[in-house]
Amino acid sequence: MAFLNRRNILAGFGAGLLFTSRIKALHAANPRNLDEKPKFDTSPFQLGIASGDPSPDGFVIWTRLVPNPLHLDAGIKHNRPMLVNWEVGEDERLSQIVRKGQALAHPELAHSIHVEVTGLKPDRPYWYRFHIAGYDSTIGRSHTFPQFNASPTRVRFAAAGCQHYEEGYYTAWRHIANEPVDFVFHYGDYIYEGGDKKDGIHTLNGRPFKALRRHIGPECYSLDEYRRRYAQYKTDEDLQAAHASVPWIVTFDDHEVDNNWAGDSDQDGTPPDIFRLRRESAMQAYYEHMPLRLSSMPDGSHMRIYRNLRYGDLMNTFVLDTRQYRSDQAYGDQTVTQGADVWSPSRTMMGEAQEQWLFDGLARSDTRWNLLAHQVMMMNLAHRKSDHSELVYSMDQWSGYMYSRKRLLQFIEQHCPGNVVNVTGDAHRHFAGNLSYDTDHIKPVSVEFLATSISSGSDGLGDDDHFSRSVRRENPQLLATTDQRGYVVCDVGRDLWAADLKVLDKVMEQNANLSTYASFAVERGKPVLQKS
């Protein structure tokens, strides 16, 4: 297989020129309408601060000026560009500043700031903060990655997502803030787009549920509505603490736009041209609130979110996008038997360009491990809705895109056997298991850890409900599952990848107890999970 061709190279060259021009445009002289003396009645740093996408010489630092998070205008009196001071230091008191500058907070980007800090030393912590109009942000801690040719002995990270504001406290984020990890991977569903329900009652797991905390406003369609929803979520102190503790690597799933959207299709049958207008607003709001580089800035309704980040020669992280380029779900996005459509070569999960990018990257990767960080389950899990009914599968997960799934797993087996680990989410349960590409080839070629939700699903049902019993009985490749809230911590060494499935006993009350539900390990070169 030819992994690079002239078209790829020319396309990359053109994209590089476009990216350079965008950087120059954003760093142009101060605009004529600059607010040179901004004033606020209260701190504009109500949403906290964050860092992300680390490299050996730097990272992104982020904030957004929001004096009043729950107002559609964010409490900004004069909607004009403003200069924000930033500084990065080598100690937590910021007494030794090594980088500082000013960044423009543009009203077109909701007065958000994305500073790409460079010129730092590799593989060490740094601290940062912002300042404007007499107000200081809190101090955040970030960390650079090792040099590409360095040989670190280990890297630790937490994987988490699905944080429905109405369905539980963010206690898991407070615990993650205290974990000794090098970064956080957020797999998506940072917000939920649905509107406030009458009396705070909605349906959860087929039963009426009274919201613990209520959304402000209706279902999100406009840019202002998405911005306010992010602002509401980001007022949570536990979430802010997790952002301030380590750099994050993020991707989106469905609820940042609309439940189970796929490419240019939503779940309501909206014409694609109309849906893309909503998606454009949603993606702009996502960029405005995440610590992302300029290369991920949306262009209309499209956003380049797939990318890779390298941690020395230990681990290459490939962040995937399994929403924007996928075919619409088969069979009306129902949980059904697998018909011929799921095997159709005309249907895709990642799209041709992203798949080629991933295959090229995996083929060239020389790290000890490769992490595929993506949104939805790759295990092909079947269950029965009743004891004697037929086996059914989710059409929203990779089990609804079996042709794409087989192509990827076969490529892994042929080009990087025994060193690819999948970390996913979306299912509101912990899952851990082995991956083979079909029933005629049951030998595992990779493994998967699916991190349960931060709060979505509320307190949950544990591991002895009907679904848990059925899915364990029907799937020998599945080694653990539980319907509890929490996160996954991965501890990656040179030859052993260990993972702990962390759970909380409840999320409808604060200060819940944290425990480890199960622990697993996989040896490099032997893609089979071992319980530890």
PyMOL commands that set and color helices and strands:
alter all, ss='L'
color gray80, all
select helices_A, chain A and resi 6-26+107-109+165-167+171-177+198-200+223-234+237-245+272-289+294-296+330-333+340-343+352-364+398-400+402-415+466-474
alter helices_A, ss='H'
color red, helices_A
select strands_A, chain A and resi 49-55+58-64+82-89+97-105+112-117+125-132+135-136+140-143+154-160+183-186+201-204+207-210+248-250+307-311+315-319+335-336+369-373+383-384+391-394+420-424+430-435+446-450+478-482+486-493+496-504+514-523+526-531
alter strands_A, ss='S'
color yellow, strands_A
deselect
rebuild
show_as cartoon
